[in-house]
Amino acid sequence: MAASKRLTADALAEALVERTGHVFVDRQRLQRALTHASARSIHAGVDYERFEFLGDRVLGLIVADMLLATFPDAAEGELSLRLNALVNAEALSDIAEEIGLPELVRAGSDVRNLEGRKRTNLRADALESLIAVLYLDGGLETARAFIHRYWQPRSQAIGAARRDAKTELQEWAHQAAAGAVPAYRIDGREGPDHDPLFTVSVKVGSFAPAIGSGRSKREAEQAAAATLLLREGVWSAA
């Protein structure tokens, strides 16, 4: 995340009008939502995390509703896979980058210089905070208009949804490794309780283990399973 500009609340709101399609009323709230705890005093770092919490729920609801309308014949399993592909940290980070959000987030220098998964999570969190403010400032329809603008094209671009990675790996392991069962192991956990990062490895028979990470144990296991499936050519990178 590049060094953020110290924008006033009004300048920040103006910078986001075209990107969100919304004219913000409570501009101080918007500024709080896009100020990471690392850039605030030790007594004033709670808003950012609360906005993330709300934005995550608003996003999930609206994307789920959008998918029901877009894919009326899809089964629950397929809808779940499509939902996960649209609301995971990587998808949110890409959209945050697309709208230039990282440059508008106030954060301490140690946070701005993060790389890899931690930077992806930070950008995803910032976008969830923005969605929360859109909902609080303009209501559900304002949040819906923003989400449809950026998520609807992605929902159409996703091809036939892949099966759950852990399920796919279990079935492949049964065939490729003479009935072996994937063995998952938690290799690490870091970060605060409200935003942990788990690292998990998975081993199948004599195949080399694969590693994945995620905000929950399940997400990390799914990532590790997907890594092994891609490495062994069961899944393609497309």
C-alpha positions, 0 to 999 in steps of 0.5 A, a space after each residue: 500500500 503506497 503512502 496515503 495522502 493526508 486528505 481532509 475529510 472533504 477532499 477524501 469525500 470528493 475523491 470518492 464521488 466518481 468512484 462510488 457514485 455517492 455524495 457523502 453526507 457524513 464525511 467525518 465518518 468516511 475519514 474515520 472508516 479509511 483511517 487504519 488503527 496504526 495511524 490513530 492514537 492508542 485510544 481511538 483505533 476502534 472504528 476501522 475494525 467495526 466498519 470492516 465487520 459491518 461492510 463484510 455482512 452488507 457485501 455478503 448479503 448483496 452479492 448473495 442476492 445478486 447471484 440468486 437473480 443472475 443464476 436462477 437455475 444454479 444449485 446452492 453448492 454452485 452459488 456458494 462457490 461463486 459467492 466465495 470467489 466474489 467476496 474473498 480477500 483477493 477479489 476485494 483487494 483487486 477491486 480496491 486497487 481498481 478504484 484507487 482505494 489504497 492511496 486514500 487510506 491513512 495508515 502507519 508506515 509499517 502497515 503501508 509497507 506490508 507485502 503479500 497476503 497481509 497487504 491483500 488483507 489490508 486492502 480488502 479490509 479497507 474496501 469493506 470499511 468503505 462499503 459500510 460507510 456507503 450503507 450507513 450514509 446512503 442506505 442499502 440501495 446506495 451500497 447495492 449500486 456500488 457493489 453491482 457496479 464492480 461485482 456484477 461484471 466479475 460474477 459474469 466473468 467467472 466460468 463454471 464454478 469449481 468444486 470445493 477444493 477440499 472435496 476435490 482433493 479428497 476424491 482425487 487423493 482416493 484415486 491417485 494415492 490408493 485411497 489416501 486421505 488428505 492430512 491437514 496441519 496448522 503450521 502457524 497463526 499470526 496477527 490479532 484475534 480480530 484479524 488472524 492469519 492461519 498457515 496450513 499444509 496438506 499432505 497426500 500420500 507420497 506427494 509433496 505437501 502444499 501450503 495455504 493461508 487464510 483468515 480462518 482455518 477453513 480458508 487456509 485449508 481450502 487454499 492449501 488444497 487448491 495449491 496442491 490441485 493446481 501443482 499436480 495439474 488437477 486444476 488449471 490456473 485459468 
